[in-house]
Every structure is written in structure tokens, then in C-alpha cells.
Amino acid sequence: MSEIYEKIKGTAEEIRNYFIATSHPSIIGDGINDDTLGIQELLNYAKTSEGIRIVFPPGHYRLTAPLRIYSNTFIDAQKGVYFSKEHNGAILLNLLSTDEMEEYGGNSNITIKGGEWNANYPNYTGGTSFVLAHAKGILIEDVSLLNHGGGHAIEFNAICNGMVWNSRFLGFDDLNGSRTYSEAIQLDLAKSRGVFPWGGSSYDHTPCKNIIIENNLFDRSNQLGGWGRAVGSHSATYGKWHENVIIKNNIVNNCLQWAFRAYSWRDVFIEGNKIYNCGGGIGLDLNNADDEDSHDEDGNYTGKSNHCERFSVKGNLIDGGGGYASAISADGNATARIRAVTIQSNSVNNYNNRAVYLRLLDEVLINNNIFNNISGNGLTLSETWMVTVSGNLFRSIRLNGITCFTGNRAIIISSNNFNYVREHGVWVSGSDSVSISCNNFIGIGYLEKGSTFQGIRITSGSDRITVTGNTFRQWSDTYAMNFAIYVTSTVTESILSVNNMAGIRMQIPAGIFEYGNLN
């Protein structure tokens, strides 16, 4: 378990003031009595003591108004505890609308463990359930958050050292398509009342840092559909980042958009997750450069995005889906780039879009991934620099295995296996300093689409392209390359050497250096 978890848990266990909730005369837990006032009286006790641990025995607790939670509070709900929201607001908030919290100085050291918390949409509105802001040391563990309409299950806003562990987020209504971007867990910053409408903040643009989202389930409920997104952000400020974010070992089903979207984040680890039938998989994005998300903390419009860096996307399984976006996507823009990205040991299967899309990135490693039964391209590179693609398996790709189009430089494509690719294996166009070596191309070019596809295709003014040590083979009666290697006359300063194309033609113009090829 993580250091953050142990630290928060240790703080919670040090709380000595211990109450059984139903020992309070106003808390019955029978599904008939209104338990709100009694619970709030116990929560208020934390304001004048060294903290409180409230243990809820099994029962049905009715909540008819939002609860306010204070520093050094441990809500400990036993198995069989059911909280029913019966009002049009948040369930829990750690601040008052009259507060003016700054940085991480608000009500902190809060643990919420256990319980089934039902937001009861559409019977009640109010959007977000747990609203937690300007705080250090927040642990949410073993909870179930159900049936939301719009909003979020959890809002982490300006949180340092926060963790959501072993919890379930089930059931969401997107309000007739107006909230398809809503996250079950949102990481947000204290930007404005429009972003954080509950008040209580100084709106000092404090972001989140040191956040762990681990071992959780995101899915439909018996009443409502899947979330817009499982974890992510959709607001930002120029010069601010959410940082040191770990999203690990979660299961995500049926999200309308991304499973995870890192929006103006840095130092991010997205590892070991299982993503099924979502509109998109994992998105790494800069903040928008052309709207209020490019304003700095003084409110000045900059027209710029934040440079974002250091991402690890590793060991994730993505199966099915793709109606919204690529399985893995990272997208820079003209004002800023994304750098230092590792995409390793992921498995993308049965996906109705591109497997990986990268644009305006620097310093990228893509290795040991499996891309199987992909409706779009296996990998799309555009305007990238220093990208190494090695040891990957591309199988049953309905378009191209890899496209390397428009302004890519310093690219290595090495030791990959391409099998049953319906169009070109690797297509390089308008790129510079690209090495394509030691790859296998077996079964390229689906004949029903025409005899016009090549194992390696190099076009449109590409320069300094090296193609060496690759192996090509026709496979079955339905796949056949018309050329193993095809190079147009606009390609310059390039070399083809020691490729095994036995029985398959190649086409190269004069001026391309060629030796040792078997064709």
C-alpha cells in the first residue's frame, strides 16, 4: 500500500473520540427517521475536539440536507450501511459557503470509509455527492456512490495527499447529452465560482497534487448508465498543473467518453487498469489555448497552453469501445507540447477507432504493446520528435499499422511484428530522420480493398529515411503486398539495405542508395 494511504490511515486511527452513531437519540437508521440533524451534531463535535470517529452500524440512514465535515473526522460505515440522499444538494462538503479557504489550509485529515451512498437521481438533483476542497490528507475507502445526474461522485478540488481506494461508482445520467464529459472523480483547481459553485474558496487557483485512484470500479447501476468519464479534469489555469497523479488497477466499463483524461497534468502514472467498452480510453491533453483555460491566475488571457510532461501509460487492458476517441491519445498544440511519455505493455483489442494517436509530442517510448483487431490505424504519429516504437505487435489492423505523417523527426520503428494489416504496414510521409529496422511484415494489404498496399511506403518529401533488416512475407490468399517497399521520387538522402523481400517486388527511384536486398 502507498505511503499516502498509510499516512492518512494512521492519522485517522489516532482519533480517540469514538461514537456509535445510533447511540445519538436523533440517529435511528431505520429508513423512516430523518437522521440528518443527529449526524451533523456528531460531525460538529470535531470542531471543538481533537477529532471524531463515527461508527455507523448496519442500517438505512436518511439524509435530507447536506452534511458539513470538519478536520480530523473519520466516518466509519460498517457493512450493510445505506445512506439515502433525499434533497437537491451535495451529500458531504468540507467547507461552508461563507469560508474563504486558501491553498491546502481547509478542513483536512478526513477519512470516509464504507457505506452505500445513493444520490437518488432522478428523484433528487444536486449533481456532486462528496465535495472536498483546500485540504490535506483525504482518504475515501470502500464506499459505493450510486445514481448521479450530471456533476460528479467526488470533487477533489485543491487537494494535497488524497486517495480513493477500493470503491464503486455506479450509475450516471448525462442530462440528455449535456454532461457527457462528467467525471465520477474530478480533479479540479480553485479557479472560480463557475468552476467550484459551492463557495467557501478564495479561488486562488490551487491545483491537486499527490493523488492516488486505485482498485475502484466504474460502471452502470441497475437504474442508470455509465459515467461520462471515470477520472479526469475539464478546467485549467495557465501556469498550474495537477501533478503526481497515480491511477492504478481500476476497472472501467461503459464510459461515454474517456476512461481517464489527464487535462493539464504532469507526473502521471496510469497503470494496470482494465477498460471495457468506453468511448475513448486514456487521453493526455493540454489545457485549451483559446478560452478561459488559458487565463493565468491573475485573469489575463495568454492564448497559451501549459507544457505537460512525464507520463507513464503502462500495463493497461483496453477492450472494445472507441465510438468517441482513440484508445490512447496525447495531443499537443501550436503553443505547447507534451514530452517524456512512456506507452508500454498495454493491450488494445477489438477497438473501433485508432489504437494510439500522438500529435506534437517529444521524447516518447512505445514498446511491448499488443494492438489487435483495430478498426483504425494501429499508431498515428504527427509532428513528433524523438519517438521510439519497438517490440510491438500489430495484428488485424483495418487501416495502416503505423502512419508517420507531417513533420515527424528522429523516429525509430524497430523490431515490431505486423500481421493481417489491411492497408500499409508502415507509411512515412513528410518526415525526417526515420529509421525502420528489423520488423516483420506478414500478410499486408487486404486484396478486397485492392492490390495497392505496401509493407513500407515512403512518400511526400521525406528525408534521411533508413530501411534495413526488415522481413516481408505474403500470407494467405486474401492478403498480398504489391510492393514490399515503395519509395516515391520526392524522397531524398535515404538508404535501403539488407531487407528480405524474397518473391516480392520493391519500387525505388534513382538516387536512393540500395544494397544487399533480397527481392
C-alpha positions in Angstrom: 0.0 0.0 0.0 1.2 3.5 -0.7 2.9 5.9 1.7 0.0 8.4 1.3 -2.5 5.7 2.3 -0.5 4.7 5.4 -0.1 8.3 6.4 -3.8 9.2 6.1 -4.9 5.9 7.7 -2.5 6.4 10.6 -3.8 9.8 11.3 -7.4 8.5 11.3 -6.6 5.7 13.7 -5.1 8.2 16.1 -8.5 9.7 16.7 -9.6 8.8 20.2 -13.1 10.2 20.4 -15.3 7.3 19.3 -19.0 7.3 18.8 -21.5 4.7 17.7 -23.9 6.8 15.5 -27.1 5.2 16.7 -26.2 6.0 20.3 -27.3 9.5 19.5 -31.0 9.9 20.1 -31.7 11.5 16.8 -30.0 8.8 14.7 -32.1 5.7 14.2 -31.0 4.2 10.8 -34.4 2.6 10.1 -35.1 4.3 6.7 -38.0 6.2 8.3 -36.4 8.6 10.7 -34.6 11.7 9.3 -31.0 11.1 10.6 -29.5 14.3 9.2 -29.5 16.5 12.3 -28.1 13.9 14.6 -25.3 13.1 12.2 -24.4 16.7 11.8 -24.3 17.2 15.6 -21.7 14.4 15.8 -19.7 15.9 12.9 -19.7 19.3 14.6 -18.0 17.7 17.6 -14.8 17.6 15.6 -14.7 21.5 15.7 -14.1 21.6 19.4 -12.1 18.4 20.0 -9.1 16.6 18.6 -11.4 14.9 16.1 -14.1 12.3 16.0 -14.6 8.8 14.7 -18.3 8.0 14.0 -19.1 4.3 13.5 -22.3 3.6 11.7 -23.9 0.2 12.4 -25.8 -1.5 9.6 -28.9 0.4 8.7 -30.7 2.8 6.3 -29.8 6.5 7.1 -31.9 9.2 5.5 -30.2 12.5 4.7 -32.4 15.4 4.0 -29.8 18.2 3.9 -26.1 18.4 3.0 -23.6 17.4 5.8 -20.6 19.5 6.7 -17.5 17.7 7.7 -14.5 19.1 9.6 -10.9 18.4 10.2 -9.8 15.1 11.9 -13.0 13.2 11.1 -13.3 9.5 10.4 -16.7 8.3 9.1 -16.6 4.5 9.6 -19.6 2.9 8.0 -19.9 -0.9 8.6 -21.1 -3.4 6.0 -24.8 -3.0 5.4 -24.9 0.8 5.9 -27.0 2.6 3.3 -27.2 6.4 3.1 -30.1 7.8 1.1 -29.8 11.4 -0.2 -33.3 13.0 -0.2 -32.6 16.6 -1.1 -31.2 18.6 -4.0 -27.6 19.3 -2.9 -24.3 17.6 -2.2 -24.1 14.8 0.4 -20.9 15.9 2.1 -18.9 19.1 2.0 -15.7 20.0 4.0 -16.3 23.8 3.8 -19.1 26.4 4.3 -20.2 28.8 1.6 -19.0 31.6 3.9 -15.5 30.3 4.2 -12.6 31.7 2.2 -10.2 28.7 2.2 -6.7 29.0 0.7 -4.2 26.6 -0.7 -4.4 23.3 1.3 -5.4 25.1 4.6 -9.1 24.0 4.9 -10.7 21.1 6.8 -8.2 18.2 6.5 -7.3 14.7 7.7 -10.7 13.3 6.7 -11.4 9.6 6.1 -14.7 8.3 4.7 -14.8 4.5 4.9 -17.6 2.2 3.8 -21.3 2.7 3.1 -23.5 2.8 0.1 -24.3 6.4 -0.7 -27.2 6.8 -3.1 -27.6 10.2 -4.8 -31.0 9.1 -5.9 -31.2 10.7 -9.3 -33.7 11.4 -10.8 -35.7 11.7 -7.7 -33.3 14.3 -6.4 -30.9 16.6 -8.2 -27.8 18.4 -6.9 -25.1 16.8 -9.0 -22.0 16.1 -7.0 -22.0 14.0 -3.8 -18.7 14.4 -2.0 -17.3 18.0 -2.3 -13.8 18.2 -0.8 -11.6 21.3 -1.3 -8.5 23.1 0.0 -7.3 20.2 2.2 -4.5 17.7 3.0 -5.0 14.1 3.8 -8.2 12.9 2.3 -9.0 9.1 2.2 -12.1 7.7 0.6 -12.2 3.9 1.0 -14.6 1.1 0.4 -17.5 3.3 -0.5 -20.2 2.9 -3.1 -21.5 6.0 -4.8 -24.7 5.4 -6.8 -27.0 7.1 -9.3 -25.9 10.6 -10.1 -27.3 13.0 -12.7 -24.7 15.5 -14.0 -21.9 16.6 -11.7 -19.5 14.1 -10.1 -19.5 11.5 -7.4 -16.3 13.1 -5.9 -14.9 16.5 -6.4 -11.3 16.8 -5.4 -10.5 20.5 -5.6 -7.2 21.8 -4.4 -6.4 18.6 -2.6 -2.9 17.5 -1.4 -2.4 13.9 -0.5 -5.7 12.4 -1.5 -6.7 8.8 -2.2 -9.8 7.0 -3.4 -9.4 3.3 -2.9 -11.4 0.1 -3.4 -14.7 1.9 -4.1 -17.5 1.7 -6.6 -19.0 4.4 -8.8 -22.2 3.1 -10.4 -24.9 4.8 -12.4 -24.9 8.2 -14.2 -27.3 10.3 -16.3 -25.8 12.7 -18.8 -28.8 15.0 -18.8 -29.7 14.5 -22.4 -26.2 14.7 -23.6 -25.2 17.9 -21.9 -22.9 16.3 -19.4 -21.2 13.5 -21.4 -17.9 14.9 -20.1 -18.7 14.5 -16.4 -16.1 12.5 -14.3 -17.0 10.2 -11.5 -13.9 11.6 -9.8 -12.9 15.0 -10.9 -9.5 16.6 -10.1 -10.1 20.3 -10.2 -8.4 23.6 -9.1 -9.8 26.5 -7.2 -10.4 28.6 -10.3 -13.7 30.5 -10.0 -17.2 30.2 -8.7 -18.2 29.0 -12.1 -15.8 26.0 -11.7 -16.5 25.5 -8.0 -20.0 26.7 -7.3 -20.3 25.7 -3.7 -18.4 28.8 -2.4 -16.0 28.7 0.6 -12.9 29.1 -1.5 -10.6 32.1 -2.1 -10.4 31.0 -5.7 -6.6 31.1 -5.6 -6.1 28.6 -8.4 -4.6 25.9 -6.1 -4.4 22.6 -8.0 -4.4 19.0 -6.8 -1.2 17.1 -6.1 -0.2 13.7 -4.7 -3.4 11.9 -5.7 -4.0 8.1 -5.9 -7.0 6.5 -7.5 -6.7 2.7 -7.1 -8.7 -0.5 -7.1 -12.0 1.1 -8.0 -14.9 0.1 -10.2 -16.8 2.4 -12.6 -19.9 1.2 -14.3 -23.6 1.4 -14.8 -26.1 0.8 -12.0 -29.3 -1.0 -12.1 -31.1 2.3 -12.7 -28.7 4.5 -14.8 -26.0 4.2 -17.4 -22.2 4.6 -17.4 -20.3 7.8 -16.5 -19.1 10.3 -19.0 -15.5 9.7 -17.7 -14.2 7.8 -14.8 -11.4 10.1 -13.7 -10.3 13.4 -15.2 -10.5 17.2 -15.4 -12.1 19.8 -17.7 -10.9 23.1 -16.2 -7.5 24.6 -16.1 -5.4 27.7 -15.5 -2.2 28.7 -17.4 0.8 28.1 -15.1 -1.0 25.5 -13.0 -0.9 21.7 -13.1 -2.4 18.8 -11.3 0.7 16.7 -10.5 1.9 13.4 -9.2 -1.3 11.6 -10.0 -1.5 7.7 -9.9 -4.4 5.9 -11.5 -3.9 2.2 -10.9 -5.6 -1.2 -11.0 -9.1 0.2 -11.7 -11.9 -1.4 -13.7 -13.8 1.0 -16.0 -16.9 -0.1 -18.0 -19.1 1.8 -20.4 -17.9 5.4 -20.1 -19.4 7.7 -22.7 -16.1 9.5 -23.4 -12.7 8.8 -21.9 -12.0 6.3 -19.1 -9.2 8.7 -17.9 -8.4 12.2 -19.2 -5.3 14.0 -17.9 -6.0 17.7 -18.7 -3.1 20.0 -17.8 -1.5 17.3 -15.6 2.1 16.3 -15.2 4.0 13.5 -13.4 1.2 10.9 -14.1 1.1 7.2 -13.8 -1.8 5.3 -15.4 -1.0 1.7 -14.9 -2.7 -1.7 -14.6 -6.2 -0.6 -15.4 -8.9 -2.6 -17.3 -11.1 -0.5 -19.6 -14.1 -2.1 -21.4 -16.4 -0.6 -24.0 -15.7 3.0 -23.3 -16.0 5.8 -25.9 -12.3 6.5 -25.5 -9.5 5.0 -23.4 -6.8 7.2 -22.0 -6.4 10.9 -23.1 -3.4 13.1 -22.3 -4.3 16.7 -23.2 -3.0 20.3 -22.7 -5.4 22.9 -21.5 -7.2 24.8 -24.2 -5.2 27.8 -25.6 -8.2 29.7 -26.9 -10.6 30.0 -24.0 -10.7 30.8 -20.3 -8.5 27.8 -19.5 -5.6 29.8 -20.9 -6.1 32.6 -18.5 -3.3 33.0 -15.8 -4.1 33.2 -12.1 -4.4 37.0 -12.4 -7.2 36.6 -15.0 -5.0 37.6 -18.0 -5.7 35.9 -21.3 -2.4 34.3 -22.6 -3.5 32.3 -25.6 -1.2 29.5 -24.4 -1.3 26.0 -23.0 0.9 24.5 -20.3 3.7 22.3 -21.4 2.9 18.9 -19.8 5.4 16.2 -19.2 6.3 12.8 -17.6 3.5 10.4 -18.3 3.6 6.6 -17.9 0.8 4.6 -19.5 1.7 1.0 -18.7 0.1 -2.4 -18.5 -3.5 -1.3 -19.2 -6.0 -3.5 -20.9 -8.4 -1.7 -23.3 -11.1 -3.9 -24.9 -14.0 -2.8 -27.0 -15.4 0.7 -27.5 -13.9 3.5 -29.5 -17.0 5.4 -30.5 -15.6 8.7 -29.2 -11.8 8.7 -29.5 -8.6 6.6 -29.7 -7.7 4.0 -27.1 -4.6 6.0 -26.1 -4.2 9.6 -27.2 -1.8 12.5 -26.5 -2.3 15.8 -28.2 -0.2 18.9 -28.0 -0.9 22.2 -29.9 0.9 25.1 -31.5 1.7 26.8 -28.2 2.9 23.9 -26.1 3.9 20.2 -26.4 3.7 17.1 -24.3 7.0 15.4 -23.6 8.5 12.4 -21.8 5.8 9.8 -22.4 6.1 6.1 -22.0 3.4 3.8 -23.5 4.4 0.3 -22.5 2.9 -3.2 -22.2 -0.6 -2.2 -22.9 -3.1 -4.4 -24.7 -5.7 -2.8 -27.0 -8.3 -5.2 -28.5 -11.5 -5.1 -30.6 -11.3 -1.3 -30.8 -13.5 0.7 -33.2 -11.0 3.6 -33.7 -7.3 4.2 -33.7 -5.3 2.4 -31.1 -2.7 5.2 -30.4 -2.7 8.8 -31.6 0.2 11.1 -30.9 0.5 14.7 -32.1 3.0 17.4 -31.1 4.9 15.2 -28.6 8.6 15.0 -27.8 10.6 12.1 -26.3 8.3 9.1 -26.4 8.8 5.4 -25.9 6.2 3.0 -27.3 7.2 -0.6 -26.6 5.9 -4.1 -25.9 2.3 -3.3 -26.6 -0.3 -5.5 -28.4 -2.8 -3.9 -30.8 -5.3 -6.5 -32.0 -8.4 -6.1 -34.1 -8.3 -2.3 -34.5 -10.7 -0.5 -36.9 -8.5 2.5 -37.5 -4.7 2.9 -37.7 -2.6 1.0 -35.1 -0.4 4.0 -34.4 -0.6 7.6 -35.8 2.3 10.0 -35.4 2.0 13.6 -36.4 4.6 16.4 -35.7 6.5 14.3 -33.1 10.2 14.3 -32.2 12.4 11.6 -30.8 9.9 8.7 -30.7 11.0 5.0 -30.4 8.5 2.4 -31.4 9.8 -1.1 -30.6 8.7 -4.6 -29.8 5.0 -4.1 -30.5 2.5 -6.5 -32.1 0.1 -5.1 -34.7 -2.4 -7.7 -35.7 -5.7 -7.4 -37.6 -5.5 -3.7 -38.3 -8.1 -2.5 -40.7 -6.2 0.6 -41.9 -2.5 1.1 -41.6 -0.2 -0.4 -39.0 1.8 2.9 -38.4 1.3 6.2 -40.1 4.2 8.7 -39.6 2.8 11.8 -41.4 3.8 15.5 -41.4 6.8 16.9 -39.6 7.9 13.9 -37.6 11.7 13.9 -36.8 14.1 11.4 -35.2 11.8 8.4 -35.3 12.9 4.8 -34.7 10.5 1.9 -35.7 12.2 -1.3 -34.8 11.5 -5.0 -34.0 7.8 -4.9 -34.4 5.5 -7.6 -35.8 2.8 -6.7 -38.4 0.3 -9.3 -39.3 -3.0 -9.0 -41.2 -2.8 -5.3 -41.8 -5.4 -4.3 -44.4 -3.6 -1.3 -45.8 0.1 -0.3 -45.5 2.4 -1.7 -42.8 4.3 1.5 -42.2 3.7 4.7 -44.1 6.1 7.6 -43.7 5.2 10.9 -45.3 6.7 14.3 -45.0 9.0 13.2 -42.2 12.8 13.4 -41.5 15.4 11.1 -39.9 13.3 8.0 -39.6 14.8 4.5 -39.1 12.7 1.4 -39.9 14.6 -1.7 -39.0 14.2 -5.4 -38.1 10.5 -5.5 -38.4 8.4 -8.4 -39.7 5.6 -7.7 -42.2 3.5 -10.8 -42.7 0.1 -10.5 -44.5 -0.1 -6.9 -45.6 -2.7 -5.5 -48.0 -6.2 -6.9 -47.9 -7.0 -7.8 -51.5 -10.6 -7.0 -51.3 -9.5 -3.3 -50.8 -7.4 -3.5 -54.0 -3.8 -4.5 -54.8 -2.3 -1.2 -53.9 -0.7 -1.6 -50.5 2.9 -1.9 -49.4 4.8 -3.2 -46.4 6.7 0.0 -46.1 5.6 3.1 -48.0 7.7 6.3 -48.1 6.4 9.4 -49.8 6.0 13.2 -49.9 9.4 14.8 -49.4 10.6 12.5 -46.6 14.3 12.9 -46.0 17.1 10.7 -44.4 15.0 7.5 -44.2 16.9 4.3 -43.4 15.1 1.0 -44.1 17.2 -2.0 -43.0 16.9 -5.6 -41.9 13.2 -6.0 -42.4 11.5 -9.2 -43.4 8.4 -9.4 -45.7 6.2 -12.3 -46.5 2.9 -12.8 -48.3 0.3 -14.6 -46.2 -2.9 -16.4 -47.2 -5.0 -15.9 -50.4 -6.6 -12.7 -49.1 -3.5 -10.6 -48.2 -0.8 -9.6 -50.6 1.5 -6.6 -50.9 2.0 -5.2 -54.4 5.4 -3.9 -53.2 7.4 -4.8 -50.1 9.0 -1.3 -50.1 7.7 1.6 -52.2 9.5 4.9 -52.3 8.4 8.0 -54.4 10.7 10.3 -56.3 10.4 13.1 -53.8 12.2 11.2 -51.1 15.9 12.2 -50.6 19.1 11.1 -48.8 17.7 7.7 -47.9 19.0 4.1 -47.8 17.5 0.6 -48.2 19.7 -2.3 -47.1 19.6 -6.0 -46.3 15.9 -6.4 -46.4 14.4 -9.9 -47.1 11.7 -9.4 -49.6 12.1 -12.8 -51.4 9.4 -13.1 -54.1 8.0 -9.6 -53.6 8.9 -6.5 -55.6 10.1 -3.2 -54.4 10.0 0.2 -56.2 12.5 2.9 -55.5 13.6 6.0 -57.6 17.0 6.8 -58.8 19.2 8.4 -56.1 18.1 6.1 -53.3 21.1 4.1 -52.1 20.3 0.4 -52.1 22.3 -2.7 -51.4 22.0 -6.3 -50.1 18.3 -6.6 -50.5 16.7 -9.9 -51.5 13.6 -9.5 -53.7 
